[in-house]
Each structure stands twice: as structure tokens, then as C-alpha cells.
Amino acid sequence: MTMSASLLATAVVLCAVGGILMLSRPLTRILLGAVIAGNGINLLVLSATGSAGAAPLLYGVPLRRVTDPLPQAIALTAIVITLATTAFLLAMAYRSYQLTGTDEVHDDLEDRRIYLRAEVLGERAELREEYRAGSGRTRADRARYRQEHRRLVARLRADRALQARGRDASGDLWHDVLGADPEDYVNDQDHDRGADG
């Protein structure tokens, strides 16, 4: 079995470009990366089968000259899966743009909170070790220690307040999670205006 070097190089470049795009933040780039990487993998699978053989006719063709249909079936299945993934990512990007005005993937609040807490605890431990290592503790040293300690606690409190504002929701699961449709905004404004006036 022989493999074309140009097809192999093209497949590697497509997979690399797709992988780099999938590591970015915007969902449109992730979508393009998934499509490009999927095409690169399909090309790699098809080029790995070697040169094309004879058509698998029922009579008159030796079996060793027939093209293997398995890689083609795998590539066809991968094309269908890539199409479904593309549709899903397009829907996610559209809904994200409707809700937030951007299709950028944001950090998970819980992950950010855990990272911030570990960072603050590490800084607090360094501050404590530095304070305890000093032989002569003056009032200025104690005041600086307390001030730095308050700054670290305020940082944690500010992050907790930000998370609490992020969790503040109206209670309507459909509108809070999925977002309201544009027609609902118009109807809600008309309803509120009628109740006030």
C-alpha cells in the first residue's frame, strides 16, 4: 500500500489548522476548526487506503485488485457526524449571540472561583511566612500585614458578589437559561406598559 505524500501533508495541515482554531474562544472559530479538522481526518483516512483499485463488481475482478470499502464507509459516517456537529455548534453560536451579543465562550464561574481561591490562599501563605520570618515586628509591619490580608479578603468577597449577581435570575427557567425570543420582548413591554398606564 502506497500513500501520497501531498495528500498526507494536506491532511496534516488541515488537522493542525482545525486544532488551533478549536482552541480559540469564539464559537464561530471553534465551528470552523471542527469542520476543517473533520475534513483533514477524512482525507487522512481516505489517503491511508492507498491508490484506487478496481470497482467491486460481482464477476470477473480479482479480490486483491478491489478497493477496500471500509475506509470509504468510515469517511461517509464521519461526514454525517461532522454535519451534525456543525449544525449543533451553529445553533449554540446563534443562541449565544442572541443572549450575550457575542459568540465568545466565557470562563466557568466555578472554575474561576476555585482558581482565585487557590491563588489568594497561596498569596496569604506567602504573606504569613514573610511576616513570621521577620525577627523584629514593628507596628508598620503589622499594619502592612493587616492591610494586605484585608486586600486578599476583599478580593474574595468581590468575586463572591460578582457570582451572586451572575446567579441573580428572574425565576423563569426558559428566559433565564434559553433566553426570550424577540417577539416576547415586544409583548412583555406592551403588557408592562398596559399595566402601568
Phi, psi and omega in degrees: 000128178248150182235138180285128181292325180292321177293321178296315179296319178296318179296319180295317179296316179297317179295320180294314179297317178298319178296319178295318179294325180289343179273000180271175186274316184293140182293331178294322177290322176298319178298312178298320178297319179294320180293315182293317179295322177298318177294323178295320179291320176299317179296322178295317180295315182290324180285338179288344180282349179091197183287157182291144178253196180282160178292141183283071178281160186289321184233147170087002179242124177296143185296330182287344179263356183280142177289139179286121183278347184298311178299326178292321177294321178295316179296320179296318177296320179294325177296318179295317179295319178297321178297316179295319178296320178298316179297319179296314180293325175297317178296319178296317180295319179295316181291323177296320178293324178294319185280317188247349182084359178214158178255019182282139179277122182270162177294150174287130183297321181293319177297318180295322180295317179296317179296316181296319180296319178296320179295317180293319178296324176295316178295322179294321178294319177296318179296318180296316179297320179295321180291320180286333181288332180292130184284314181258105180269113179264174177297324179296321178295316179296320180294319178294320178299312179297320181295316178295321178297316178297323180296319179293319178294320179296326178296316177294319180295320179296322178291322176297321178295321178297319179293323179295321176294325179291330180274349181294116184225164184281343181102347178272107187302319182299313183284326182287319184269308186269337182088153181275153174283155182303327179294327180293326178298316180295315181295320179295319180294319179294320181295315180296321181295322180290327180287325181285319190261000000 
